[in-house]
Amino acid sequence: MSQPSRFEAFTDHQWARIEPLLPSNEGHRGRPFTRTRQIVNGIVFRYRTGIPWRDLPRDRFGPWQTVWQRHRRYAEQGTWDEVLTHILAAADASGLIEPNVSIDATIVRAHQHATNTR
């Protein structure tokens, strides 16, 4: 299995598992979703690099507005949560997830003047 490039976030095998979880606009009016993999790669690239949406390479991912709108729509619909839940459930069923518990006993005390009370 080949590793994805810096512009490709997923291998073909990984994408085959994710693509069916993403919504399509089949049966809906309007322009059909196209280039879903390219757009999802744009979303991942943007978060990986930390660049503003407007700085997405247009030749690689298409118009930044399209990438941003699809990301926003998926977030509002809970698509990203469903994808993560499905992937984690499959990994857990395969025994790939080990339960870890982390307890942090850090205490941060504020100065008396930081409370904004008299």
C-alpha positions as CSV (number, residue, x, y, z in Angstrom):
1,M,0.0,0.0,0.0
2,S,1.5,3.3,-1.0
3,Q,1.6,6.3,1.3
4,P,-0.4,9.3,0.3
5,S,1.4,12.4,-1.0
6,R,1.4,15.7,0.9
7,F,-1.7,16.7,-1.0
8,E,-3.5,13.4,-0.7
9,A,-4.6,12.7,2.9
10,F,-5.8,9.1,2.4
11,T,-4.6,5.9,0.6
12,D,-7.1,4.3,-1.8
13,H,-7.9,1.7,0.9
14,Q,-8.6,4.4,3.5
15,W,-10.7,6.4,1.1
16,A,-12.8,3.3,0.2
17,R,-13.8,3.0,3.9
18,I,-14.6,6.7,4.3
19,E,-16.4,7.6,1.0
20,P,-19.6,5.6,1.7
21,L,-19.9,7.4,5.1
22,L,-20.1,10.8,3.4
23,P,-23.4,12.2,2.2
24,S,-24.3,12.5,-1.4
25,N,-26.9,14.7,-3.0
26,E,-28.5,11.8,-4.9
27,G,-32.2,12.6,-5.1
28,H,-31.7,16.2,-4.2
29,R,-32.1,19.2,-6.5
30,G,-29.1,21.4,-7.4
31,R,-25.7,20.8,-8.7
32,P,-24.3,17.3,-8.0
33,F,-21.4,16.8,-5.6
34,T,-18.3,16.3,-7.6
35,R,-14.7,15.8,-6.6
36,T,-15.6,14.7,-3.1
37,R,-12.1,13.2,-2.5
38,Q,-10.4,16.3,-3.8
39,I,-12.5,18.5,-1.5
40,V,-12.0,16.3,1.6
41,N,-8.3,16.3,0.9
42,G,-8.5,20.1,0.8
43,I,-10.1,20.2,4.2
44,V,-7.5,17.9,5.7
45,F,-4.7,19.9,4.0
46,R,-6.0,23.1,5.4
47,Y,-6.1,21.7,9.0
48,R,-2.8,20.0,8.6
49,T,-1.0,23.2,7.5
50,G,-3.0,25.7,9.4
51,I,-3.4,28.0,6.4
52,P,-6.4,30.3,5.9
53,W,-9.1,28.9,3.7
54,R,-8.4,31.5,1.0
55,D,-4.8,30.2,0.7
56,L,-5.8,26.7,-0.4
57,P,-4.0,25.8,-3.6
58,R,-6.8,26.2,-6.2
59,D,-5.2,23.9,-8.8
60,R,-5.1,21.1,-6.2
61,F,-8.4,21.4,-4.4
62,G,-10.6,23.7,-6.4
63,P,-12.2,26.9,-5.2
64,W,-11.6,27.5,-1.5
65,Q,-15.3,28.5,-1.1
66,T,-16.4,25.1,-2.3
67,V,-14.1,23.4,0.2
68,W,-15.1,25.6,3.0
69,Q,-18.9,25.2,2.3
70,R,-18.6,21.4,2.1
71,H,-16.7,21.4,5.4
72,R,-19.2,23.7,7.1
73,R,-22.2,21.6,5.8
74,Y,-20.6,18.4,7.0
75,A,-19.9,19.9,10.4
76,E,-23.5,21.2,10.8
77,Q,-25.0,17.9,9.7
78,G,-22.7,15.9,12.1
79,T,-21.1,14.0,9.3
80,W,-17.6,14.3,10.7
81,D,-18.8,13.0,14.1
82,E,-20.5,10.0,12.3
83,V,-17.4,9.2,10.3
84,L,-15.2,9.3,13.4
85,T,-17.6,7.2,15.4
86,H,-17.8,4.6,12.6
87,I,-14.0,4.4,12.2
88,L,-13.4,4.1,15.9
89,A,-16.1,1.4,16.3
90,A,-14.5,-0.6,13.4
91,A,-11.0,-0.2,15.0
92,D,-12.3,-1.2,18.4
93,A,-14.1,-4.3,16.9
94,S,-10.8,-5.2,15.3
95,G,-8.9,-4.9,18.6
96,L,-6.8,-1.9,17.4
97,I,-7.8,0.4,20.3
98,E,-6.3,0.0,23.7
99,P,-8.1,1.7,26.6
100,N,-6.0,4.3,28.3
101,V,-6.8,6.5,31.3
102,S,-5.0,9.7,32.0
103,I,-5.5,11.7,35.2
104,D,-4.2,15.2,35.5
105,A,-3.8,16.5,39.0
106,T,-2.6,20.0,37.9
107,I,-4.0,22.8,40.0
108,V,-3.9,26.3,38.7
109,R,-4.5,29.0,41.3
110,A,-5.6,32.5,40.3
111,H,-4.3,35.6,42.0
112,Q,-6.9,37.2,44.2
113,H,-7.1,40.2,41.8
114,A,-7.8,37.9,38.9
115,T,-11.3,37.0,40.2
116,N,-12.7,40.4,39.3
117,T,-14.6,40.5,42.6
118,R,-14.3,42.8,45.6
